[in-house]
Amino acid sequence: MSDRVVPRVRLATARDAPVLAGLRYEFRTALEPDVAPEAGFHERCAAWMDARLPLGEVWRCWLAEDGAAAPLGMVWVQFLEKLPNPVHEPEVHAYLTSFYVRPAARNQGVGSALLEAALAACGAREVDSVFLWPTPLSRVLYLRHGFTERAGVLERRFRSRPAADPPAV
């Protein structure tokens, strides 16, 4: 008998913004301690999502749910226009971000289902490339779905992250 969850993956709408903001909070605070009050973050994040989801041209999000419509995870894609090009090359990139599956739903096909939905939309939009910054745990999933690591990508951060306080002993 399999423990795999068969998720329902759907395009998120503005009505989903509060749930998506909660998932975003879970995702980011699992990686680093929060610095903003949770309630204030939820309100600010949900408002941001509510303003962008109805437009669908730049930002899209997919939500995975179980049979009872409980949220299992999400993935966001931002479509980035390239300058017009005189050669045969697509003029849109896609940035895949905020890909999160709740711990209890991991390794059950939920992440693959979300990623496949996002990549299908990228294919339909005829993007040139999809890029992302993986976590160490997610790297295997991306490689399994055809992503490759490319040398030569440069990055310049304008603001460094504050150093974490050492753990209390």
Phi, psi and omega per residue, in radians:
M1 nan 2.382 -3.092
S2 -1.630 2.512 3.055
D3 -1.668 0.153 -3.089
R4 -1.173 2.408 3.071
V5 -1.540 2.376 3.026
V6 -1.734 1.679 -3.056
P7 -1.369 2.677 2.935
R8 -1.687 2.064 3.125
V9 -1.886 2.234 -3.127
R10 -2.469 2.761 3.053
L11 -1.188 2.256 -3.131
A12 -1.300 2.678 3.093
T13 -2.110 3.040 3.125
A14 -1.039 -0.526 3.113
R15 -1.101 -0.405 -3.132
D16 -1.457 -0.104 -3.024
A17 -0.908 -0.780 3.133
P18 -1.084 -0.699 3.119
V19 -1.179 -0.754 3.134
L20 -1.122 -0.663 3.092
A21 -1.107 -0.670 3.079
G22 -1.119 -0.739 3.095
L23 -1.134 -0.684 3.116
R24 -1.085 -0.726 3.120
Y25 -1.104 -0.800 3.096
E26 -1.007 -0.809 -3.101
F27 -1.058 -0.930 -3.029
R28 -1.270 -0.653 -3.122
T29 -1.331 -0.244 3.008
A30 -1.306 -0.409 -3.132
L31 -1.604 -0.612 -3.116
E32 -2.574 2.656 3.101
P33 -1.141 2.541 3.141
D34 -1.273 2.645 3.083
V35 -2.128 -0.150 3.116
A36 -1.934 2.537 3.069
P37 -1.014 2.384 -3.036
E38 -1.001 -0.819 -3.109
A39 -1.070 -0.759 3.132
G40 -1.122 -0.678 3.108
F41 -1.124 -0.824 -3.135
H42 -0.970 -0.802 -3.113
E43 -1.111 -0.826 -3.121
R44 -1.138 -0.779 -3.112
C45 -1.172 -0.780 3.137
A46 -1.083 -0.679 3.108
A47 -1.125 -0.732 3.113
W48 -1.068 -0.809 -3.129
M49 -1.147 -0.743 3.141
D50 -1.036 -0.612 -3.132
A51 -1.321 -0.466 -3.039
R52 -1.743 -0.553 -3.060
L53 -1.086 -0.679 -3.126
P54 -1.145 -0.420 -3.081
L55 -1.306 -0.806 3.016
G56 1.202 -0.099 -3.136
E57 -1.448 -0.663 -3.099
V58 -1.766 -0.844 -3.107
W59 -1.987 2.366 2.980
R60 -2.392 2.647 3.122
C61 -2.422 2.472 3.045
W62 -1.993 2.442 -3.108
L63 -2.068 2.285 3.063
A64 -1.778 2.352 -3.133
E65 -2.293 2.713 3.043
D66 -1.512 -3.044 -3.106
G67 -1.071 -0.391 3.120
A68 -1.691 0.232 -3.132
A69 1.147 0.404 3.047
A70 -1.415 2.373 -3.093
P71 -1.194 2.327 3.118
L72 -1.904 -0.508 -3.103
G73 3.095 3.095 -3.109
M74 -2.678 2.830 2.966
V75 -2.566 2.425 3.129
W76 -1.961 2.555 3.030
V77 -2.298 2.308 3.008
Q78 -1.938 2.177 3.096
F79 -1.568 2.222 -3.087
L80 -2.032 2.097 3.120
E81 -1.228 2.491 2.976
K82 -1.754 2.855 3.043
L83 -1.136 2.654 3.067
P84 -0.948 2.508 -3.000
N85 -2.182 2.326 -3.136
P86 -1.437 -0.019 3.129
V87 -1.961 2.957 -3.132
H88 -1.345 1.611 3.141
E89 -2.699 2.252 3.133
P90 -0.978 2.604 -3.034
E91 -1.889 0.507 3.101
V92 -2.463 2.394 2.953
H93 -1.885 2.880 3.056
A94 -2.281 2.315 3.096
Y95 -1.851 2.024 3.130
L96 -1.645 2.211 -3.027
T97 -2.593 2.927 3.093
S98 0.853 0.790 3.116
F99 -1.503 1.968 -3.042
Y100 -2.449 2.314 3.001
V101 -2.150 2.261 3.131
R102 -0.999 2.502 -3.058
P103 -0.901 -0.710 -3.101
A104 -1.172 -0.316 -3.098
A105 -1.820 0.057 -3.100
R106 -1.301 2.699 3.129
N107 1.060 0.557 3.131
Q108 -2.263 0.206 3.117
G109 1.663 -0.072 -3.115
V110 -1.173 -0.813 3.131
G111 -1.067 -0.758 3.112
S112 -1.089 -0.722 3.134
A113 -1.108 -0.736 3.100
L114 -1.123 -0.826 -3.106
L115 -1.098 -0.716 3.119
E116 -1.096 -0.666 3.099
A117 -1.131 -0.772 3.141
A118 -1.142 -0.756 -3.125
L119 -1.187 -0.573 3.070
A120 -1.102 -0.712 3.102
A121 -1.158 -0.651 3.089
C122 -1.134 -0.699 3.093
G123 -1.131 -0.743 3.127
A124 -1.128 -0.575 3.129
R125 -1.452 -0.096 3.136
E126 0.976 0.911 3.128
V127 -1.268 2.695 3.104
D128 -1.312 -0.824 3.135
S129 -2.701 2.725 3.052
V130 -1.982 2.272 3.118
F131 -2.237 2.772 -3.086
L132 -2.891 2.945 3.011
W133 -2.036 1.840 -3.068
P134 -1.387 2.715 2.921
T135 -1.483 2.834 3.108
P136 -0.987 -0.618 -3.125
L137 -1.284 -0.524 -3.069
S138 -1.525 -0.241 -3.070
R139 -0.930 -0.755 -3.119
V140 -1.082 -0.722 3.121
L141 -1.041 -0.822 -3.122
Y142 -1.125 -0.743 3.119
L143 -1.079 -0.665 3.115
R144 -1.119 -0.448 -3.104
H145 -1.777 0.373 2.982
G146 1.621 0.071 3.087
F147 -1.328 2.605 3.067
T148 -2.269 2.687 3.049
E149 -1.516 2.376 -3.132
R150 -2.128 2.301 3.058
A151 -1.350 2.803 3.044
G152 1.680 -0.049 3.093
V153 -1.389 2.224 3.119
L154 -1.901 2.647 -3.141
E155 -2.465 2.486 3.011
R156 -2.307 2.070 3.101
R157 -1.601 2.417 3.127
F158 -1.647 -0.262 -3.126
R159 -2.495 2.133 3.130
S160 -1.460 2.713 3.111
R161 -1.371 2.513 3.091
P162 -1.170 2.534 3.113
A163 -1.168 2.424 3.107
A164 -1.248 2.501 3.058
D165 -1.149 2.488 3.094
P166 -1.105 2.582 -3.134
P167 -1.110 2.500 3.098
A168 -1.229 2.441 -3.118
V169 -1.754 nan nan
